[in-house]
C-alpha cells in the first residue's frame, strides 16, 4: 500500500507528476477528449502547464464549472437594480463585483453611491443585517453545490431570528444536469469527465453514477493540485481504454460516496430543485435551487420585484461554446482583442475561475 501524502508540496512533486505523465502516455492508445468540470481545475491545469505536458492523444476541454461564468446576465442586471436602491446594503463575494452587465458592474454602482460590500460568508451578510435594522441587506447567493449549504444556513438562521430585513438573490446551480446537457448536445465531444472535488465533498458522487451509465462515460472526482489532476486523468484514460463507464473516486482524502449529510440536509430544508437558465447555455431543467415556499419572504427577486428584468449578451462573446467544451477560449475571434480582463465581454474572461481568463493569463499562445 503506498504511503499517503501529508503535505501540499507532495501534491506538486515534479517527480511524481512525471511518473503519472509517463503512465498516461503508456496507457493512451487512442485519442480521448476529457472535460474538467471545475474552473479551479482549469486554472490549475493551465497555470502548471499540464495541458502542454500531456500526450497529443489526450485533449482537455473546459466545462461550465465556474459559478460566476454561468450566472445569467439577467441575474447580474437584477443585482445591479437592487444594489442601486437607497435602502439597500448589497453584499456579495468579491468575484461578482466586476462581472459586467449590459452597461455597468457592481463596482460602478458602488462608485455612484450604492452601498455594495464584499463579504466572505453569507453569515457575514446576516450580521450586517443585525447591525443595520433600518436597512434591507441582500446577499448575492451564487454558486454550485459548494456554496449552497452556507447560503441555506444563512436563510435558515434569518428565519429563526425573524430577521425580515435580510434576503438573498439566488442563482444556485447544480453540476449533474449540466453534464447531461453537454452529453446530449449534437456537437458533444466529451468522452470522460474529471468531477469537481469540492462539489463531491458536499454531495458525494452517487448522483454521477446514473449519468455514467446512461451516457457510457467514466467520471472521476479529483482535486486541484497537479498530482491530483494527473492521477484523475490517468484513471479516466484507464477507464476509457477498458470501456468502463464507471465513477471512480480519486480524491479520497476529501470525498466520500455519500458526501456531507449535514450539509445536504440544510440544503434540502431551505432549497428545492427548479429549472434555471445558465449564462451562455440557456435553460437547463432541474438544474437549479430556489427557496422553498416556507422561506419565500427571503427571496430578494420577489421582495424587490425585479423578476421582469431581462438582458442581452454581446454578439461577440462566444462563452457559451467555451462553457460546453465546444471551443477553446483562444478560438474566439474576440479573445485578447475586444475581450480582455480589463474590458471583458463576458464572465468567462473576468472571473477568477473563467476559462478565458485562464488562457489569457497562462496559455503559451498569448503574448
PLY file of the C-alpha trace (Angstrom):
ply
format ascii 1.0
element vertex 367
property float x
property float y
property float z
element edge 366
property int vertex1
property int vertex2
end_header
0.00 0.00 0.00
1.52 3.39 -0.99
2.43 5.82 1.76
-0.27 8.51 1.97
0.86 12.04 1.21
0.52 14.52 4.04
1.85 17.86 2.80
0.76 20.15 -0.01
4.16 20.11 -1.72
3.81 16.36 -2.19
0.81 17.04 -4.46
3.08 19.31 -6.51
6.02 16.89 -6.68
7.60 17.16 -10.19
8.98 13.63 -10.00
5.61 12.10 -9.19
3.97 14.25 -11.87
6.47 12.93 -14.46
5.70 9.33 -13.46
1.98 9.94 -13.87
2.55 11.61 -17.26
4.65 8.62 -18.39
1.88 6.26 -17.30
-0.75 8.30 -19.17
1.40 8.13 -22.34
1.76 4.38 -21.91
-1.94 3.74 -21.30
-3.39 6.01 -24.00
-3.59 4.02 -27.23
-6.34 6.18 -28.78
-7.34 9.84 -28.87
-9.57 10.84 -25.95
-11.34 14.08 -25.07
-11.76 14.70 -21.34
-13.60 17.60 -19.72
-12.61 19.03 -16.37
-15.83 20.48 -14.97
-14.40 22.97 -12.49
-12.94 26.36 -13.33
-10.47 25.99 -10.46
-9.20 22.83 -12.10
-8.91 24.65 -15.43
-6.74 27.35 -13.87
-4.53 24.78 -12.14
-4.10 22.83 -15.39
-3.01 25.90 -17.34
-1.02 27.51 -14.53
1.05 24.33 -14.19
1.26 23.68 -17.94
-0.37 20.24 -17.68
-2.22 20.70 -20.97
1.16 21.20 -22.67
2.75 18.16 -20.99
0.04 15.63 -21.79
0.44 13.45 -24.88
-1.23 14.76 -28.04
-3.73 11.92 -27.82
-5.31 13.46 -24.71
-7.28 16.66 -25.22
-8.66 18.58 -22.27
-11.73 20.75 -22.80
-13.14 23.08 -20.21
-16.55 22.81 -18.64
-19.18 25.09 -17.09
-17.98 24.70 -13.51
-17.29 28.39 -12.93
-20.18 29.77 -10.85
-19.55 33.38 -11.86
-19.43 32.42 -15.54
-22.80 30.66 -15.62
-24.71 33.25 -13.58
-27.25 34.57 -16.10
-26.86 38.11 -17.35
-30.39 38.91 -16.20
-29.35 37.92 -12.64
-26.49 40.42 -12.88
-28.91 43.11 -14.08
-31.29 42.31 -11.22
-28.40 42.57 -8.76
-27.46 45.96 -10.20
-31.02 47.23 -9.91
-31.32 46.12 -6.28
-27.86 47.39 -5.32
-28.66 50.89 -6.63
-31.59 51.29 -4.24
-31.03 53.77 -1.40
-32.45 51.50 1.30
-30.28 48.51 0.35
-26.90 47.25 1.52
-25.93 44.80 -1.21
-23.40 42.11 -0.23
-21.51 39.65 -2.38
-18.36 37.64 -2.72
-15.72 39.78 -4.39
-15.59 37.87 -7.67
-19.08 39.07 -8.62
-18.33 42.79 -8.42
-16.53 43.06 -11.77
-18.89 40.83 -13.76
-20.31 43.12 -16.44
-24.00 43.66 -17.02
-25.12 45.35 -20.21
-23.66 48.73 -19.21
-22.04 48.52 -15.77
-20.97 46.28 -12.90
-21.37 46.35 -9.12
-18.15 48.35 -8.70
-19.72 51.08 -10.81
-22.86 51.02 -8.68
-20.65 51.45 -5.61
-18.76 54.32 -7.24
-22.03 56.21 -7.76
-23.17 55.85 -4.16
-24.59 52.37 -3.88
-23.76 50.56 -0.62
-22.09 47.46 -2.08
-19.95 45.41 0.28
-17.68 42.40 -0.14
-18.25 39.64 2.40
-16.55 36.29 2.91
-19.64 34.38 4.03
-23.42 34.80 3.79
-23.37 34.74 7.58
-21.32 37.96 7.41
-24.19 39.46 5.41
-26.64 38.28 8.04
-24.56 40.02 10.71
-24.69 43.24 8.68
-28.49 42.89 8.71
-28.43 42.56 12.50
-26.22 45.65 12.76
-28.37 47.72 10.37
-32.02 47.02 11.18
-33.22 50.07 9.24
-31.61 48.83 6.01
-32.51 46.00 3.63
-29.48 43.70 3.39
-29.26 41.48 0.30
-26.73 38.71 -0.30
-25.99 37.57 -3.86
-26.28 33.78 -3.43
-24.32 32.49 -6.42
-22.63 29.15 -6.92
-22.78 25.40 -7.22
-23.42 22.83 -4.51
-20.31 24.04 -2.69
-21.87 27.37 -1.65
-25.45 26.15 -1.23
-25.14 24.81 2.35
-23.77 28.08 3.76
-26.35 30.10 1.80
-29.10 27.83 3.09
-27.81 28.18 6.65
-27.92 31.98 6.43
-31.56 31.90 5.28
-32.50 29.31 7.90
-30.86 31.40 10.64
-32.58 34.57 9.41
-35.93 32.78 9.59
-35.14 31.50 13.07
-34.38 35.05 14.23
-37.27 36.66 12.35
-34.71 38.82 10.53
-37.04 40.35 7.93
-34.50 42.89 6.61
-32.34 40.10 5.17
-32.84 38.45 1.79
-30.90 36.57 -0.87
-30.78 36.95 -4.64
-30.46 33.30 -5.59
-28.56 31.95 -8.59
-27.66 28.45 -7.35
-26.99 25.74 -9.92
-26.05 22.05 -9.84
-23.46 20.10 -11.83
-25.07 16.78 -12.92
-27.86 18.36 -15.03
-25.26 20.44 -16.87
-23.27 17.28 -17.60
-26.40 15.69 -19.06
-27.00 18.76 -21.24
-23.43 18.67 -22.57
-23.56 14.95 -23.26
-26.94 15.28 -25.01
-25.73 18.02 -27.34
-25.37 17.03 -31.03
-21.92 18.63 -31.03
-20.69 16.88 -27.90
-17.07 15.69 -27.96
-16.65 14.80 -24.29
-15.79 11.15 -23.61
-14.93 11.36 -19.91
-15.14 13.81 -17.01
-12.99 14.99 -14.16
-15.55 15.87 -11.50
-15.00 18.78 -9.11
-13.71 17.50 -5.78
-15.21 20.27 -3.65
-18.70 19.71 -5.11
-18.36 16.00 -4.44
-17.20 16.74 -0.89
-20.68 18.15 -0.28
-22.86 15.97 -2.49
-20.83 12.77 -2.75
-20.61 11.05 -6.11
-23.53 8.61 -6.17
-25.57 11.12 -8.24
-22.95 10.80 -11.03
-23.40 7.04 -11.33
-26.65 7.21 -13.37
-25.00 9.77 -15.70
-22.05 7.45 -16.27
-24.35 4.52 -17.06
-26.79 6.43 -19.26
-24.18 8.14 -21.42
-21.47 5.49 -21.10
-18.82 7.91 -19.86
-16.34 7.49 -17.00
-16.43 10.16 -14.29
-13.53 10.65 -11.89
-13.82 13.03 -8.92
-10.43 14.60 -8.27
-8.74 17.58 -6.67
-6.95 20.70 -7.82
-3.22 20.15 -7.39
-1.09 18.88 -10.32
-0.70 15.36 -8.90
-4.43 15.19 -8.13
-5.31 16.22 -11.67
-2.83 13.89 -13.36
-3.99 10.98 -11.22
-7.57 11.80 -12.23
-6.64 11.99 -15.91
-4.76 8.68 -15.68
-7.75 6.92 -14.13
-10.08 8.41 -16.73
-7.81 7.19 -19.53
-7.66 3.72 -17.97
-11.46 3.55 -17.77
-11.83 4.79 -21.35
-9.30 2.29 -22.67
-11.08 -0.53 -20.83
-14.55 0.61 -21.93
-15.74 1.02 -18.33
-18.43 3.66 -17.75
-17.94 4.00 -14.01
-17.43 6.60 -11.30
-14.07 6.14 -9.58
-13.06 8.44 -6.75
-9.51 9.84 -6.94
-9.99 12.39 -4.16
-10.42 10.02 -1.26
-8.86 12.32 1.32
-11.83 14.67 0.90
-14.65 12.88 -0.95
-16.90 10.01 0.06
-19.74 8.42 -1.92
-22.45 9.91 0.31
-20.85 13.35 0.73
-21.65 15.54 3.72
-25.08 14.54 5.10
-25.35 17.59 7.38
-24.72 19.99 4.50
-27.16 18.13 2.27
-29.83 18.23 4.97
-29.76 22.01 5.42
-29.83 22.45 1.62
-32.92 20.24 1.38
-34.68 22.15 4.17
-34.25 25.57 2.57
-33.99 24.92 -1.19
-35.98 23.00 -3.76
-34.93 21.89 -7.23
-36.08 24.20 -10.04
-35.28 24.93 -13.69
-32.50 27.51 -14.07
-31.00 29.41 -17.02
-27.22 29.18 -17.40
-25.32 32.04 -18.97
-24.24 31.12 -22.49
-26.05 27.77 -22.36
-29.71 28.54 -21.73
-32.38 26.89 -19.61
-31.42 23.55 -18.10
-34.32 21.68 -16.48
-33.98 20.75 -12.81
-30.50 22.31 -12.68
-31.04 24.99 -10.05
-32.03 25.60 -6.48
-34.70 28.05 -5.38
-36.07 28.95 -1.97
-38.91 26.77 -0.71
-42.26 28.45 -0.07
-41.60 28.48 3.66
-38.64 30.81 3.02
-40.10 32.83 0.12
-40.08 36.05 2.17
-36.27 35.97 1.98
-36.29 35.94 -1.85
-34.84 39.29 -2.96
-36.06 38.81 -6.52
-39.65 38.79 -5.24
-39.14 41.34 -2.49
-37.80 43.98 -4.90
-39.95 42.97 -7.90
-37.09 42.52 -10.35
-38.16 39.24 -11.98
-39.14 41.01 -15.20
-35.66 42.42 -15.85
-34.10 40.92 -18.98
-30.70 41.38 -20.64
-28.89 40.84 -23.92
-25.48 39.24 -24.41
-22.75 40.79 -26.54
-22.93 39.25 -30.03
-19.12 39.00 -30.00
-19.00 36.80 -26.87
-18.72 33.04 -27.53
-18.54 31.97 -23.90
-21.45 29.57 -24.33
-19.40 27.42 -26.70
-16.42 27.64 -24.32
-18.53 26.54 -21.33
-19.79 23.49 -23.23
-16.33 22.37 -24.33
-17.03 23.09 -28.00
-14.49 25.91 -28.34
-11.18 26.74 -26.72
-11.04 30.35 -25.45
-8.31 31.37 -27.88
-10.53 30.15 -30.73
-12.92 33.04 -30.11
-12.25 35.91 -32.57
-12.67 38.48 -29.76
-10.22 36.76 -27.40
-7.41 39.11 -26.24
-8.70 41.72 -28.70
-12.11 43.19 -27.96
-12.26 40.95 -24.86
-9.60 41.22 -22.12
-9.70 41.03 -18.29
-9.68 44.84 -18.19
-12.55 45.08 -20.70
-14.38 41.73 -20.59
-17.26 40.92 -22.90
-18.37 38.03 -20.73
-17.93 36.43 -17.34
-15.51 33.74 -18.57
-12.92 36.48 -19.02
-13.49 38.39 -15.79
-13.97 35.53 -13.33
-11.01 34.20 -11.35
-12.20 30.72 -12.40
-13.13 31.53 -16.00
-11.51 29.56 -18.81
-10.96 32.68 -20.93
-9.14 34.39 -18.06
-7.03 31.28 -17.55
-5.97 31.24 -21.21
-5.27 34.97 -21.14
-3.10 34.65 -18.02
-1.31 31.35 -18.60
-1.57 29.96 -22.09
1.66 29.93 -24.09
-0.05 31.24 -27.23
-0.93 34.51 -25.50
1.81 37.15 -25.85
0 1
1 2
2 3
3 4
4 5
5 6
6 7
7 8
8 9
9 10
10 11
11 12
12 13
13 14
14 15
15 16
16 17
17 18
18 19
19 20
20 21
21 22
22 23
23 24
24 25
25 26
26 27
27 28
28 29
29 30
30 31
31 32
32 33
33 34
34 35
35 36
36 37
37 38
38 39
39 40
40 41
41 42
42 43
43 44
44 45
45 46
46 47
47 48
48 49
49 50
50 51
51 52
52 53
53 54
54 55
55 56
56 57
57 58
58 59
59 60
60 61
61 62
62 63
63 64
64 65
65 66
66 67
67 68
68 69
69 70
70 71
71 72
72 73
73 74
74 75
75 76
76 77
77 78
78 79
79 80
80 81
81 82
82 83
83 84
84 85
85 86
86 87
87 88
88 89
89 90
90 91
91 92
92 93
93 94
94 95
95 96
96 97
97 98
98 99
99 100
100 101
101 102
102 103
103 104
104 105
105 106
106 107
107 108
108 109
109 110
110 111
111 112
112 113
113 114
114 115
115 116
116 117
117 118
118 119
119 120
120 121
121 122
122 123
123 124
124 125
125 126
126 127
127 128
128 129
129 130
130 131
131 132
132 133
133 134
134 135
135 136
136 137
137 138
138 139
139 140
140 141
141 142
142 143
143 144
144 145
145 146
146 147
147 148
148 149
149 150
150 151
151 152
152 153
153 154
154 155
155 156
156 157
157 158
158 159
159 160
160 161
161 162
162 163
163 164
164 165
165 166
166 167
167 168
168 169
169 170
170 171
171 172
172 173
173 174
174 175
175 176
176 177
177 178
178 179
179 180
180 181
181 182
182 183
183 184
184 185
185 186
186 187
187 188
188 189
189 190
190 191
191 192
192 193
193 194
194 195
195 196
196 197
197 198
198 199
199 200
200 201
201 202
202 203
203 204
204 205
205 206
206 207
207 208
208 209
209 210
210 211
211 212
212 213
213 214
214 215
215 216
216 217
217 218
218 219
219 220
220 221
221 222
222 223
223 224
224 225
225 226
226 227
227 228
228 229
229 230
230 231
231 232
232 233
233 234
234 235
235 236
236 237
237 238
238 239
239 240
240 241
241 242
242 243
243 244
244 245
245 246
246 247
247 248
248 249
249 250
250 251
251 252
252 253
253 254
254 255
255 256
256 257
257 258
258 259
259 260
260 261
261 262
262 263
263 264
264 265
265 266
266 267
267 268
268 269
269 270
270 271
271 272
272 273
273 274
274 275
275 276
276 277
277 278
278 279
279 280
280 281
281 282
282 283
283 284
284 285
285 286
286 287
287 288
288 289
289 290
290 291
291 292
292 293
293 294
294 295
295 296
296 297
297 298
298 299
299 300
300 301
301 302
302 303
303 304
304 305
305 306
306 307
307 308
308 309
309 310
310 311
311 312
312 313
313 314
314 315
315 316
316 317
317 318
318 319
319 320
320 321
321 322
322 323
323 324
324 325
325 326
326 327
327 328
328 329
329 330
330 331
331 332
332 333
333 334
334 335
335 336
336 337
337 338
338 339
339 340
340 341
341 342
342 343
343 344
344 345
345 346
346 347
347 348
348 349
349 350
350 351
351 352
352 353
353 354
354 355
355 356
356 357
357 358
358 359
359 360
360 361
361 362
362 363
363 364
364 365
365 366
